Amino acid sequence: MRVLITGAYGLIGAAVLARLRRDGHELVGAGRSLSDARRRFPYAQWIAADFTRLLTAEAWRPLLARIDAVVNCVGVLQTGARDDARRVHVEGTCALFAACAQAGVRRVIHISATGAAAAGPTEFSRTKAEAEACLSRLDLDWLILRPGLVLAPNVHGGSAILRGIAGCPVALPVTAPDSEILVVSVEDIAETAALVLRPGAPARATWEVAHPTPHMLGDIVRSIRAWLGFPPRPVVHLPAFAATAVSRAADALGWLGWRSPARTTAMAQLRAGMSGDPKPWMAATGIKPKSLDDILAAAPATVQDRWHARLFFIKPLAIATLAAFWIVTGIVSLGPGWNEAVALLSPAGWPSWLVGLVVVAGALLDIVLGAALLVRPLARPVLITMFLVCIPYLLAATWINPALWLDPLGRLTKTIPVMLAILFTLAILDER
């Protein structure tokens, strides 16, 4: 069977892709950023599909050529600079479903979310419900899967922030630690997709996909910390004002392109909890879902998992610190540090106008690079530029005044750890 998987390099999509490969399906992956996907999953054919632009059935029709079934795994947490929840979850998704009906692609599996409802607490849950309604009205062999909190060896979104909290050194700050959450292994979701693509599989049903035993959010964090092998730490209730401040800051960063799992939507969904009845799904598929303990035990934590947990909150701090360092350095050079900056260039014997021009140009470059680092699509090229800028800076300073290497304040030697901090941030910049 030739299967189109949308969002195929995401947390769920990648697991579905790998599971369907085992069954010998011809796989077509769709997404916005394909260069990494082609390297990571060379066994699939990849096509570009941007749900924010494919808003009509006619736009989708060419992508459905020779497709026998669709597994839609696309989803965005919250509207921001790079995402539009309504366009992705409703307009683009409903256009895809309509195109399937027109093209005769009868089998459509849609990954929704537990708690999807017209009166849901967030735009995420409400738009997910609208997409379900679009699909359920069509004469297709559709299935809607509503997973709980998805746990996997790799993490993204809500599972990533829980691992980050579990890695905190002193205490584990959790918003709504008593919220009841249903968890599900990503493998159980992928296995469900594989089962319902077989002949005679159920159709026109909506299933809650999760282990039936709920867990309090605080207990999930404790379990993840124990899985990581870290010593126990107390769970502390993150006060509402603190959670709100963090979410608002994360929302603001969302408009700069950063998809933080600490945004308002994630916090609201966790506070609302995740509930449902997975028994119909279990009865129809025969799947015995993995419990929280089974999920964690199946994939023992590696040193990379421990690194990720410890670095989760250090990463934004590293980016913010580097940005502030470059911005402040530029501002100081143009203000209180002007005379000293000019004096440092004096041994070069340049005319005063050229010295002033170099100081101004260097200061403005520092400010621009620091500000640009805060914009997610620019972060990688900016970090590379920062690193490269440090090299001629060191060479020029050494040529003009070699004695600066012996400066007790470390004016040149401090640049070396700055360069290492840039490389460190580059190494952990990937989001998935």
C-alpha positions in Angstrom: 0.0 0.0 0.0 1.3 3.5 -0.8 0.8 5.6 2.3 1.1 9.3 2.7 2.2 10.3 6.2 2.0 14.0 7.0 4.2 15.5 9.7 6.3 12.4 9.2 9.4 13.6 10.9 7.6 14.6 14.1 7.4 12.6 17.3 4.4 10.5 16.3 4.9 10.7 12.5 8.5 9.3 12.7 7.4 6.4 14.8 4.5 5.6 12.4 6.9 5.9 9.4 9.3 3.4 11.0 6.5 1.0 12.0 4.9 1.0 8.5 8.2 0.3 6.9 8.3 -3.0 8.7 5.0 -4.0 7.0 6.5 -3.3 3.6 4.3 -0.2 2.7 5.5 2.2 0.1 6.0 5.4 2.2 5.6 9.0 1.2 6.5 11.5 3.9 5.3 15.1 3.9 6.5 18.1 5.7 7.9 21.7 5.5 11.6 21.0 6.1 12.8 18.0 4.1 16.6 18.2 4.0 17.1 16.6 7.4 14.1 14.3 6.9 15.6 12.8 3.7 18.9 12.1 5.6 17.2 10.6 8.6 14.6 8.5 6.8 16.1 7.7 3.3 13.7 4.8 2.8 10.7 7.1 2.3 9.9 9.4 -0.6 9.6 13.0 0.6 7.3 15.7 -0.7 6.9 19.3 0.5 3.6 20.1 2.2 2.9 23.2 4.1 -0.5 23.1 5.8 -0.5 26.9 6.1 -0.5 27.2 2.3 -2.4 24.1 1.1 -5.8 25.4 2.0 -8.0 23.9 -0.7 -8.7 20.4 -1.9 -7.4 21.4 -5.4 -4.0 22.3 -3.9 -3.8 18.9 -2.2 -4.9 16.8 -5.2 -1.4 16.6 -6.9 0.1 15.3 -3.7 -2.4 12.5 -3.5 -1.4 10.9 -6.8 -1.3 7.1 -6.5 -1.8 7.4 -2.7 -3.9 4.6 -1.1 -4.1 5.8 2.5 -3.2 8.9 4.5 -2.0 9.1 8.1 -2.2 12.7 9.3 0.2 13.4 12.1 0.5 17.1 11.7 -0.1 19.4 14.7 1.2 22.6 16.2 1.0 23.5 19.9 0.2 27.2 19.5 0.0 30.0 17.0 3.3 31.9 16.6 5.7 33.3 14.1 6.2 29.9 12.4 2.8 28.3 13.0 -0.9 29.1 12.7 -3.0 26.6 14.7 -6.2 27.4 12.8 -4.7 27.1 9.4 -2.8 23.9 10.2 -5.4 22.1 12.3 -8.6 23.3 10.5 -8.1 24.9 7.1 -5.2 22.9 5.8 -6.3 19.6 7.4 -9.9 19.9 6.3 -8.7 20.7 2.8 -6.6 17.5 2.9 -9.6 15.4 4.0 -11.8 16.9 1.2 -9.1 16.1 -1.3 -9.0 12.5 -0.1 -12.7 12.2 -0.7 -12.4 13.7 -4.2 -9.3 11.5 -5.1 -10.8 8.3 -3.8 -8.3 7.9 -1.0 -10.7 6.2 1.4 -8.5 5.3 4.3 -7.7 8.3 6.4 -6.2 8.0 9.9 -6.1 11.3 11.8 -4.0 11.8 14.9 -5.9 14.2 17.1 -5.5 14.7 20.9 -7.2 13.6 24.1 -9.4 16.5 25.3 -10.2 17.8 21.8 -13.6 19.5 22.2 -15.4 22.5 20.8 -15.4 24.1 24.3 -11.8 23.0 25.1 -9.5 25.2 27.2 -7.2 26.1 24.4 -7.1 26.9 20.7 -5.2 23.7 20.3 -8.0 21.5 21.7 -10.8 23.5 19.9 -9.1 23.4 16.5 -8.4 19.7 16.9 -12.1 19.2 17.5 -13.0 21.1 14.4 -10.7 18.9 12.3 -12.4 15.8 13.7 -15.8 17.2 12.8 -14.6 17.8 9.2 -13.4 14.3 8.8 -16.4 12.6 10.5 -18.8 14.2 7.9 -17.0 12.7 4.9 -17.9 9.4 3.3 -14.5 7.9 4.0 -13.1 4.9 6.0 -11.7 7.3 8.6 -10.3 6.7 12.1 -9.6 9.4 14.7 -6.9 8.5 17.3 -6.8 10.7 20.4 -3.5 9.9 22.2 -2.8 10.9 25.8 0.6 12.3 26.8 2.9 10.6 24.3 6.1 9.1 25.8 8.9 8.0 23.6 12.7 7.4 23.7 13.0 10.8 21.9 11.0 13.7 23.3 9.3 16.8 22.0 6.9 19.3 23.3 5.2 18.3 26.6 7.3 15.2 27.1 10.5 17.3 26.7 9.6 19.8 29.3 8.7 17.0 31.8 12.1 15.5 31.2 13.7 19.0 31.7 11.8 19.4 35.0 12.9 16.0 36.1 16.5 17.0 35.5 16.3 20.0 37.8 19.0 19.8 40.5 17.3 20.9 43.7 13.5 20.6 43.4 11.0 19.7 40.6 8.7 22.7 39.9 5.5 21.4 38.4 2.4 23.4 37.5 -0.8 21.5 38.6 1.1 18.5 40.0 -2.2 16.8 41.0 -3.6 16.9 37.4 -4.5 13.4 36.2 -2.9 12.5 33.0 -3.2 9.4 30.7 0.0 8.3 29.1 0.7 6.3 26.0 3.7 4.8 24.3 4.5 6.2 20.9 4.9 2.5 19.9 1.3 1.8 20.7 0.2 4.6 18.5 2.3 3.4 15.6 1.1 -0.2 16.1 -2.5 1.1 15.9 -1.8 2.9 12.6 -0.2 -0.3 11.3 -3.2 -2.5 12.4 -5.9 -0.2 10.9 -4.2 -0.1 7.5 -4.8 -3.9 7.1 -7.8 -5.2 5.2 -11.0 -5.5 7.2 -9.8 -3.1 9.9 -12.4 -1.0 11.8 -13.5 2.3 10.3 -15.5 5.4 11.2 -14.5 5.4 14.9 -12.9 7.7 17.4 -10.6 6.1 19.9 -8.9 7.4 23.0 -5.4 5.9 22.8 -3.7 5.5 26.1 -3.1 3.2 29.1 -6.3 3.2 31.2 -4.6 4.1 34.5 -4.2 7.8 35.0 -1.2 9.3 36.8 -0.8 12.6 38.6 1.5 14.9 36.8 3.9 15.2 39.7 4.2 11.4 39.9 5.0 11.2 36.2 7.9 13.7 36.8 9.1 11.7 39.7 9.0 8.5 37.6 11.0 10.1 34.8 13.6 11.4 37.3 14.0 7.9 38.7 14.3 6.5 35.2 17.1 9.0 34.5 18.9 7.6 37.5 19.0 10.9 39.4 18.6 11.0 43.2 15.0 11.8 44.4 14.0 15.5 44.7 10.7 16.9 46.0 8.0 18.0 43.7 7.0 21.6 44.4 3.8 23.3 43.1 4.8 26.1 40.8 2.7 29.0 41.9 0.2 30.3 39.3 1.9 33.7 39.0 5.2 32.0 38.3 3.7 29.7 35.7 1.9 32.6 34.1 5.2 34.6 33.9 7.0 31.7 32.3 4.2 31.1 29.8 4.0 34.7 28.8 7.7 34.9 28.3 7.5 31.7 26.2 4.6 33.1 24.2 6.6 36.2 23.4 9.5 34.0 22.2 7.0 32.1 20.1 6.6 35.2 17.9 10.4 35.2 17.4 10.1 31.6 16.1 10.9 29.6 19.3 8.5 26.7 19.8 8.9 26.5 23.6 6.8 23.7 25.3 6.4 26.1 28.2 3.9 28.3 26.3 0.4 29.1 27.6 -1.3 26.2 25.6 0.9 23.5 27.1 0.4 24.8 30.7 -3.4 25.0 30.2 -3.6 21.5 28.7 -1.5 20.1 31.6 -3.7 21.9 34.2 -6.9 20.6 32.5 -5.5 17.0 32.6 -6.0 14.3 30.1 -8.8 11.8 30.5 -10.8 9.4 28.4 -11.9 5.8 27.9 -9.4 3.7 26.0 -11.3 0.5 26.3 -13.0 0.7 22.9 -9.6 1.1 21.3 -8.1 -1.8 23.2 -11.1 -4.0 22.4 -11.1 -3.2 18.7 -7.3 -3.7 18.2 -6.4 -6.2 20.8 -3.5 -3.9 21.9 -2.5 -4.1 25.5 -1.1 -0.6 26.1 2.2 -0.2 27.9 1.9 1.3 31.4 4.1 4.2 32.5 6.5 1.8 34.2 6.6 -0.5 31.1 7.3 2.5 28.8 10.2 3.7 30.9 11.6 0.2 31.5 11.5 -0.7 27.8 14.2 1.9 27.0 16.7 2.4 29.8 18.0 6.0 30.1 21.2 6.7 28.3 23.9 9.3 29.0 22.3 11.3 26.2 19.0 11.3 28.0 20.7 12.6 31.1 22.4 15.3 29.1 19.1 16.4 27.6 17.4 16.6 30.9 20.2 18.7 32.5 20.6 20.9 29.5 16.9 21.5 28.8 16.7 24.8 30.7 20.4 25.7 30.3 19.9 25.9 26.5 17.6 29.0 26.6 19.8 30.5 29.3 22.9 30.0 27.0 21.1 31.7 24.1 19.8 34.6 26.2 23.2 35.1 27.8 25.1 35.1 24.5 22.6 37.5 23.0 22.9 39.9 26.1 26.7 39.6 26.1 27.0 40.8 22.5 24.3 43.5 22.8 25.8 44.9 26.0 29.3 44.8 24.6 28.2 46.8 21.6 26.4 49.4 23.8 29.3 49.8 26.2 31.7 50.4 23.2 29.5 53.2 22.0 29.0 54.7 25.4 31.1 54.5 28.6 33.8 52.3 27.0 34.3 54.5 23.9 37.6 56.1 25.1 39.1 52.7 26.1 38.0 51.1 22.8 39.7 54.0 20.9 42.9 53.6 23.1 43.1 49.9 22.3 43.3 50.7 18.6 45.8 53.5 19.0 48.9 51.4 18.6 47.8 50.6 15.1 48.7 54.1 14.1 45.5 54.7 12.2 44.0 58.1 11.8 41.4 59.1 14.4 38.5 59.0 12.0 39.3 55.4 11.0 39.7 54.3 14.6 36.3 55.8 15.4 34.8 54.1 12.3 36.1 50.7 13.3 34.8 51.1 16.9 31.3 52.1 15.7 31.2 49.3 13.0 32.3 46.7 15.5 29.9 47.9 18.2 26.9 47.9 15.8 27.9 44.5 14.5 27.9 43.2 18.1 24.4 44.7 18.7 22.9 43.3 15.5 24.3 39.8 16.0 23.1 39.8 19.6 19.6 40.9 18.7 19.4 38.5 15.7 20.3 35.5 17.9 16.9 35.9 19.5 15.1 35.2 16.2 14.9 31.4 15.8 15.3 31.1 12.0 18.4 33.2 12.3 20.0 31.5 15.3 22.2 29.0 13.6 23.7 31.3 11.0 24.2 34.0 13.7 26.0 31.6 16.0 28.3 30.6 13.1 28.9 34.3 12.3 29.7 35.0 15.9 32.3 32.3 16.0 33.8 33.4 12.8 33.9 37.1 13.9 35.9 36.1 17.0 38.8 34.8 14.8 39.7 38.0 13.0 39.1 39.9 16.3 41.7 37.8 18.0 44.1 38.0 15.1 43.7 41.8 14.7 44.1 42.4 18.4 47.2 40.3 18.5 48.7 42.2 15.6 47.9 45.6 17.0 48.9 44.9 20.6 50.2 41.4 21.6 50.4 42.5 25.2 46.7 42.3 25.5 47.1 38.5 26.0 48.8 39.3 29.3 46.0 41.7 30.4 45.0 40.6 33.9 41.4 41.3 33.0 41.7 38.8 30.2 40.4 41.0 27.4 41.5 38.5 24.8 41.7 35.2 26.7 38.0 35.6 27.7 37.1 35.3 24.0 38.2 31.7 24.0 35.5 30.5 26.4 33.0 32.7 24.6 33.8 30.8 21.4 33.4 27.5 23.2 30.0 28.7 24.5 29.0 29.5 21.0 30.0 26.0 19.8 28.1 24.5 22.8 25.0 26.4 21.9 25.3 25.4 18.3 25.6 21.7 19.3 22.3 21.7 21.3 20.3 24.1 19.0 18.2 21.4 17.3 14.6 21.1 18.6 13.8 17.6 17.3 
